[in-house]
Amino acid sequence: MSDVIQRSVDLPASPEEVWSLVTRPDWLGGDGEIDLRPGGEGWVEDEGADHYLVVEEVDEPHRFVYRWATFTEEPTRVEIDLAPCDEGTRVTVTELPLHVTPPAQLLAA
């Protein structure tokens, strides 16, 4: 994955109602478990592959950020932001690639 993906949708519900949906494993893909605390871990099955995740940020009911990866795909960072709007709540999902840079001593070797 080389580009940032960002999508927004307005839902006719309060941020609290939307929060209870976007933090569930089935909204992220399918079966799974998520520990909704910074540093919490979890997994979500998505299209037959297990995504393993680490929670970075939880600001209920405004922002949920996590990193996730499979054994076959590059890891990404996902930011889910909820903001009140005229229709109810605007949900913005941003997925960014994680570029892992080896420590300098490994590059010099």
Order of alpha helices (4+ residues) and beta strands (2+ residues): beta-alpha-alpha-beta-beta-beta-beta-beta-beta-alpha
